[in-house]
Each structure stands twice: as structure tokens, then as C-alpha cells.
């Protein structure tokens, strides 16, 4: 169980998200965290690293943001929520959660990854791609695991949180080195 979520200079950090389901999952992990529900932050139309860096930059100082993608057959699908029904069934997939922490000087990125595969489903009642993704080591989709109360056993979100708390960064970007975004944005 993760017990404390206070990383630097004893400042309280907040997670910015408009997704109540994600907030619930953070609480289920036992995080002692302040949540700031908000509007969806703009997501650049680029790769996984650019998306989380620019999203964290937009959120502001002492804020944490999350971005979730699927990598399907080795290809990043950063706008998965709009494309999940188009994906190939039985494709190998990786659920990747990135947390971006903006400390005012740097954007620190932490990741969690779960390997699995996509499956055909008639049940689209679940959260995001949960009904389509079976993690390796489980006979159930993330949606089924969630209904059983076992999703945390196969959670890329939980792994990303643990990496953040243990300061196991994927990479760090100095804010002064981040250029203004001039490209397009996702949907």
C-alpha cells in the first residue's frame, strides 16, 4: 500500500484530472493525495513523451498529470479513447501510464507498464479500453478484474504511482528547455 504522496519541500501536490474513475483508482491504491478535478488539459498530437511533458507544463507548478496510452503491436496509440474499436483483436499490447510532475523547474516523468493483448468484446460498459485489454498473467480483461476488485493487481497506474513515490524517473526535462508547442492537438 502506498501511504504518503508528498515529494518535495513538503509542498502538497495535486493530481489534475477530469476523470472521476481515475481519481477513484488513486484512492483505491491508498494514496494520501489532494485531487484537483479539472477540465481536460490540451494534449499535443505527438509521441508519448511530448504528450506528458506538455500536459504537465499546462497544468502548472506543484501539479501532477496523467496520460495513458496503449502500444499496439509496437505502435504508440496516444489517442486510444477514440480508436479502441478500430484496433486488431489478439494484437499484443502494452498499457502505459505516464505521470508528469511539474515542480516549477523541471517536468519529471514516471511510468508504469503492463503487457497484455487486445481481445474482441461485446461488453463496452467498462472504463476506456478496460473491456478490450487482458493483462499477461490474467484470464480476465481489466474491466472484469475491476468488477472483481482485482484491477490493482495488474495496474500500470499503480506502478506509475509507485515509481513516482520512489523517485524512479523515466526522464526529466528542464522547463527552460521546453519549446512552445507549434503542432496540432488531439481531438
C-alpha positions as CSV (number, residue, x, y, z in Angstrom):
1,X,0.0,0.0,0.0
2,X,1.2,3.5,-0.9
3,X,0.9,5.7,2.2
4,X,2.2,9.2,1.5
5,X,2.2,11.4,-1.5
6,X,4.4,14.4,-0.6
7,X,7.5,14.6,-2.7
8,X,9.5,17.8,-2.4
9,X,10.0,20.7,0.1
10,X,7.0,19.4,2.0
11,X,4.7,21.1,-0.5
12,X,1.3,19.5,-1.1
13,X,0.9,18.2,-4.6
14,X,-2.3,17.7,-6.5
15,X,-3.4,15.4,-9.3
16,X,-5.2,17.3,-12.0
17,X,-7.8,15.2,-13.9
18,X,-11.4,15.4,-15.0
19,X,-11.7,11.7,-14.9
20,X,-13.6,10.6,-11.7
21,X,-12.8,6.9,-12.4
22,X,-9.0,7.6,-12.3
23,X,-9.4,9.6,-9.1
24,X,-11.2,6.6,-7.6
25,X,-8.4,4.3,-8.6
26,X,-5.8,6.6,-6.9
27,X,-7.9,6.4,-3.8
28,X,-8.2,2.7,-4.1
29,X,-4.4,2.5,-4.1
30,X,-4.3,4.2,-0.7
31,X,-2.8,7.4,-1.9
32,X,-2.9,10.3,0.5
33,X,-3.3,12.9,-2.3
34,X,-5.2,16.0,-3.0
35,X,-7.1,15.8,-6.2
36,X,-8.0,18.8,-8.3
37,X,-10.8,17.9,-10.7
38,X,-10.5,20.0,-13.8
39,X,-11.2,20.3,-17.4
40,X,-9.3,18.1,-19.8
41,X,-5.9,19.6,-20.4
42,X,-4.9,20.0,-24.1
43,X,-3.0,17.0,-25.4
44,X,-0.5,17.6,-28.2
45,X,-0.7,15.4,-31.2
46,X,2.7,13.8,-30.8
47,X,4.5,10.9,-29.1
48,X,4.1,9.7,-25.5
49,X,6.9,11.8,-24.2
50,X,5.8,15.1,-25.7
51,X,2.2,14.5,-24.6
52,X,3.0,14.1,-20.9
53,X,5.6,16.9,-20.9
54,X,3.3,19.5,-22.5
55,X,0.4,18.3,-20.4
56,X,2.4,18.8,-17.2
57,X,3.6,22.2,-18.4
58,X,0.0,23.2,-19.0
59,X,-1.1,22.0,-15.5
60,X,1.3,24.3,-13.7
61,X,3.6,24.1,-10.7
62,X,3.2,21.5,-8.0
63,X,0.7,19.6,-10.1
64,X,0.7,16.0,-11.4
65,X,-1.0,14.9,-14.6
66,X,-1.5,11.5,-16.1
67,X,-1.6,10.3,-19.6
68,X,-2.5,6.8,-20.7
69,X,-1.8,5.1,-24.0
70,X,-1.8,1.7,-25.5
71,X,1.1,0.5,-27.5
72,X,-0.4,-2.0,-30.0
73,X,1.9,-4.3,-31.9
74,X,4.7,-1.9,-31.1
75,X,2.9,1.3,-32.3
76,X,2.0,4.0,-29.8
77,X,-1.7,4.9,-29.9
78,X,-1.8,8.1,-27.9
79,X,-5.4,8.9,-28.6
80,X,-6.7,5.4,-27.7
81,X,-10.0,6.5,-26.4
82,X,-11.1,7.4,-29.9
83,X,-9.5,4.4,-31.7
84,X,-10.0,1.4,-29.4
85,X,-12.8,-0.1,-31.5
86,X,-10.6,0.0,-34.6
87,X,-7.7,-2.0,-33.0
88,X,-6.9,-5.5,-34.1
89,X,-8.0,-8.3,-31.8
90,X,-5.4,-10.6,-30.5
91,X,-2.8,-7.9,-31.0
92,X,0.0,-7.6,-28.5
93,X,-0.5,-4.5,-26.4
94,X,1.2,-2.6,-23.6
95,X,-0.8,-0.3,-21.3
96,X,1.5,2.6,-20.4
97,X,0.6,5.2,-17.8
98,X,2.8,8.3,-17.6
99,X,2.7,10.7,-14.6
100,X,4.2,14.1,-15.1
101,X,5.2,16.1,-12.1
102,X,5.8,19.9,-12.6
103,X,7.9,21.2,-9.8
104,X,8.3,24.6,-11.3
105,X,11.8,24.0,-12.7
106,X,11.5,20.5,-14.2
107,X,9.0,18.1,-15.5
108,X,9.7,14.7,-14.0
109,X,8.1,11.7,-15.8
110,X,7.3,8.4,-14.1
111,X,5.9,5.3,-15.9
112,X,4.0,2.1,-15.3
113,X,3.7,-0.6,-17.9
114,X,1.6,-3.7,-18.1
115,X,1.9,-6.1,-21.0
116,X,-1.1,-7.9,-22.5
117,X,-3.3,-8.3,-25.6
118,X,-6.4,-6.9,-27.1
119,X,-9.5,-9.1,-27.4
120,X,-12.8,-8.8,-29.2
121,X,-15.7,-8.0,-26.8
122,X,-19.3,-7.2,-26.8
123,X,-19.2,-5.7,-23.4
124,X,-18.4,-2.0,-23.8
125,X,-19.7,-1.0,-20.4
126,X,-16.3,-0.6,-18.8
127,X,-13.8,2.2,-18.4
128,X,-11.9,3.2,-21.6
129,X,-10.1,0.2,-23.1
130,X,-10.6,-2.0,-19.9
131,X,-13.0,-4.4,-21.7
132,X,-10.6,-4.9,-24.5
133,X,-7.3,-5.5,-22.7
134,X,-6.2,-8.7,-21.0
135,X,-3.0,-8.3,-18.9
136,X,-0.4,-11.1,-19.2
137,X,-0.9,-13.5,-16.3
138,X,-4.7,-13.0,-16.1
139,X,-7.5,-14.8,-17.9
140,X,-9.7,-11.6,-17.4
141,X,-9.9,-8.2,-19.0
142,X,-9.1,-5.1,-16.9
143,X,-12.9,-4.5,-16.8
144,X,-13.6,-7.9,-15.4
145,X,-10.7,-7.5,-12.9
146,X,-12.2,-4.2,-11.9
147,X,-15.6,-5.7,-11.2
148,X,-13.9,-8.4,-9.1
149,X,-12.0,-5.8,-7.2
150,X,-8.6,-7.1,-8.5
151,X,-7.6,-4.5,-11.1
152,X,-4.9,-3.1,-8.9
153,X,-3.0,-6.4,-9.2
154,X,-2.5,-5.6,-12.9
155,X,-2.4,-1.8,-12.9
156,X,0.0,0.3,-14.9
157,X,-1.4,3.3,-13.0
158,X,-0.4,1.8,-9.6
159,X,3.1,1.0,-10.9
160,X,3.5,4.6,-12.2
161,X,2.4,5.9,-8.7
162,X,4.9,3.6,-7.0
163,X,7.7,4.8,-9.3
164,X,6.7,8.4,-8.5
165,X,6.8,7.8,-4.8
166,X,10.2,6.0,-5.1
167,X,11.5,8.7,-7.4
168,X,12.2,6.2,-10.2
169,X,12.0,8.7,-13.0
170,X,11.7,7.6,-16.6
171,X,13.2,11.0,-17.6
172,X,13.5,14.7,-16.6
173,X,13.0,17.7,-18.8
174,X,14.1,21.2,-17.6
175,X,11.2,23.6,-18.2
176,X,13.5,26.3,-19.6
177,X,14.5,23.8,-22.4
178,X,10.9,23.1,-23.5
179,X,10.0,25.0,-26.7
180,X,6.5,26.4,-27.2
181,X,4.3,23.9,-28.9
182,X,3.6,24.7,-32.5
183,X,1.9,21.5,-33.7
184,X,-1.6,20.3,-33.6
185,X,-3.6,18.8,-30.7
186,X,-5.5,15.6,-30.3
187,X,-9.3,15.7,-30.7
